[in-house]
């Protein structure tokens, strides 16, 4: 494909630009994307779509990808939850009405667990401020704060970049003066993978009813030991940091990230029996404590809400 052909494809297929870019380390990125069209109305917790053409270069060190010549002009698109840095440069709560961009929190997928190449993120990580890309014009999703009432306890439990929608919802709670206790926990491999850590530390200093728990699986940050989200609940550390006992009648739990952490049950089509995954997830632990899974597709309302991130 010639440079002229690539330039034409970028001109006709892309509708947004990178307005701001920050990489805490080479495999982690916070990007603000400004669209050519008015930013669609949406709610914190929802998601949109990012895309780049198969003709774009890929980051070094990623599993090699073989593109069918017939697919060279195709766009690679993936859904991403919208994130939020919560504070502005003066460390005040962001006034998002004065902004025109959407923020995304992205980790570089060098290869999938099956050894397959990552399709989009190796290309996203080659972008610079001002570069063009595709942004979906529709923002959607049921993962929102709609069921939360003022005074409710709100828990955000996530892994990796699954923290993204939680940050946006946290901003909304703080902006509207939520009175109930709020706790956000994020589990990653290393401390360097917590791109929003400094923001959360500042929020804890400013808001006495907010707590942030950074957890790592390859470093000891809490109580001198490695802690997973599930351990946080079963050991009692979560309630200790929260300062109150978990009450299903006045609490909502939001889960986003690794499916093993979330542990969504399935239903056998023949017997109707509900079954949890072999690895005990947060949903199973909380249901034993009286919480109920929110299942919008089945029109069942509960106080455990989830968004699987992959």
N, C-alpha and C positions, 0 to 999 in steps of 0.2 A: 504494500500500500504506500503510495507516494505522500510526501508531506502536504501537497495540495489537497489530496483526497481526505487526509486526516483533518486538516483545517476546515474543510467543508462539512465533514461529519460533526465536528465539535460545534460548528456554527448552527447546524440544523437540529441536532439531537439534544443539546444541553440547554438548560434554562435557569441555571443558578451559578453562583461563584463562591469561592472560599473567602469569607470576610475576615476571618481570624483563625489562627492555628497555633496550638501549643502541644508539644510532645514532651511529657514528663520523662520518657525514655524512648528509645527507638521503636519499641513495639506497642506503644500506647499513645493515643491521640485524643485531644479535645478539639473539635472543629465547629466553627460557626458558619452556617451556610445562608447566604442571602439570595433569595429567588428573584427572578425577573418579574414575577407576578405578585400581587398582594399576598401577604402571609395569611393562610387560611385560618379561620376561627378554629380553636381547638381547646382541649382541656389538658392540664398536666397529667402525665401518665400514658398518654396516647403515643402513637408511632406514625412515622412516614416512611418514605422510600428514598434511598440514594442509589445512584447508578453511574457507571462509567462504561465506555465502549471496550470491546475486546481488543481494539487497536491500541489501547493505552499501554505504556510500559509498566512493568511489575517490579516491586522492590527486590533487591538482591537477597539471596539466601532463602528464598521461598521455593517450595517444590515446583519443578518445571511443569508448565501447562502446555498441552497440545491443542490448538484451536483448529477446528475444521475450517478450511478456506471459505466455505459457504456461510460460516457464522462470524466472519471477521468484522462485519458491520453491525453486529448485534450489541445491544446494551446488556450489561450484567447488573441486575437490580436486586437489592436486599432491603428488608424492612429493618428499621432502627428506631428504638424508643427515643423520644426527645429528652435531652438532659437539660441541666440548668446549673450555672455556677453560683446561684443564690445571692451572692454579694457582688456589688460593682467595684470599681477601682478605688472608691473612697470607703470601702467596706460597709456600705449601706445596702439594705435589701434592694435588689434590682427593680427598677421600674421598667418592666418588659414592654409596657405600652409605648415606650420611647425607642424601642429597638425594632429592627426589621429582619433579624436573623433567627434561625433555629439552631440550637446547640446539640451536637452529637458526641458521644463518648464511645470510642472505637478501639478495639484491640486487634493487632495484626495477627491474622491466621496464616501462619507459614505453611501449615499442612493440616488437613483434617485428621481425626483419629484413625480413619481408614487408610491414611497415607495419600489421600487425594489432595490435589492442590487447592488452596483457597482461591476463589474466583475474583471477589471484589476487593477485599481489604489490601492485598498486595498492590493494587492499583491506587487505592485511596491514599496509601502511605507515600506515594510519589508526588502527591499534590503539594502545592505551595499557595500562599495567600495570593488571591487574584485569579487562580486557575478555575476553569469551568468544569461543571459536572451536571448530572441530572438530579432533580429533586421532585418527588411525587407531589402533585397538586392536591392530593387528598390526605388528610390526617384523620385517623380513626382509632378505635380500640375501646374496650369496656373497662380497662384497668385505670379507674379514676377514683377520686375522693367522694363521689356522689353519696355513698352510704354513710359517710362519717358525719356525726353530729358534734357540735361544739361541746367540749367536756369529755369526749371519748378519748381513751388511750389509743394511740396510733403507733404501730410497730412496722418499720420497714426492714425487712431481712433480705439481703441480696448477696450475690457472689460476683466478683469481677465487675465488668461493665454493666451488669444487671442493676447496678446502683443508679444508672442514668434516670429512669422514670421516677425513682424514689426521691432524687434530688429535686426534680421539678415539683413533685407533690409536696415535698417539705417546704419549698419556697412558698407555695400557695398557702399552706397552713400558717406559716409565720406571717405572711403578708396580710392574711385576714384575721390575725390575732387569736388563733386557736388557743383555748385555755387548758385543754387536757394535756397530759404528759405525752411526749413524743420520743421515741427511741429509734435510731437507725443503726443497723449493724451491717458491715460489709466484710466478706471473707475473700481473701486473695492469697496468692502464693507468698509474695514478698511485700514489705512495707512500701517499696517504690511503686507498687501497682495501685496504690491509693492516691489517685491524682487529685482528689478533692479533700484530702486530709486536713490541710491548713484551714480550709473554709469551715469544715465541721468543728475544728478546735475553736475557731473564733465564734462560731454560733453558740457553742456551749458556754463560752465566757459571757455572752450577751443574753442568752435566754436560759433561765434557770430550770425551765421545764423540759429542756432538750438534752438528750444524751446521745453520744456517738460511740460505737464500739468497733474499732478496727481489728479484724482478726486475720491471722496469717497461718498457713498450713506448713510453711517451711522456715518460719521464724517465730520466736515466742514474744508476743506483745501483751497478752493478758495473763496475769497471775503466773508469769514465768513458764507458761506451757502453751503448746499448740492447741487451738480451740476451733472447732467447726460450729456452724450455726446450730446444728442439732444438739451438740454438747452444751452450748450456751443456754439452751432451754432446759434440758434435763438436769443439768448441774445446779440450777437455781441462780446462776450468775446473771441471767437476763433480768429476772425480777429484782435482784439485788441492785443492779445498776439503774433499773427503772424507778425503784423507790416505792413501788406498789405491787400488790399481788395481781396476777393476770386474771381479769374477770371477763368471761365471755359475754356478759351482758352489757359491758361498757368498753369493749376493745375491738379494734380492727387490725388485722395482720395482712401486710402486703408482701408478697414473695416474688422475686424476679432473679433469674440466673440459671444455674446448673439444675437440670431436671432431677438429678439425684438428691439435691438439697431439698427441692420442692416436694417431690414424691407424690405426683398426681395419681390417684387410684383409677383403675379401669373396671369396666363391668363386662362380665362374660355374657355374650349375646344369647347363649342357649339357656343358662341357668339364672341369669340376672344377678349372680353373686358379685359383690363389689370386692375388688382385690387391690392391695397395695403392692408397690414394687418390693423386691427382695431387700434392697437397701432402705432402711427406715428413713423417711423424709419428714420434713416439718409438719406437713398436713396430718400425717398419721399421729404424730406426737400431740399436736394440738387438739385433734378430734377426741382423743382420749381424755382431754381436759375440758371437754364441753363445747369446744368451738365447732363451727359448721362451715363446710366448704361452699363458697359462692360459685354457682354453676349457671351463668347467664344463658347458655344455650339450652339448658333444661328448665329455665325460669325458676331456679332454686336460689333464693337469697341467703347468704351466710355472712360470716365475718372473717373468713380467710379468702383472700383474693390473690390470684397468681397470674404471672406473665412469664411463660417459659422463654428463655433468651436464645436457645438454640435447640 
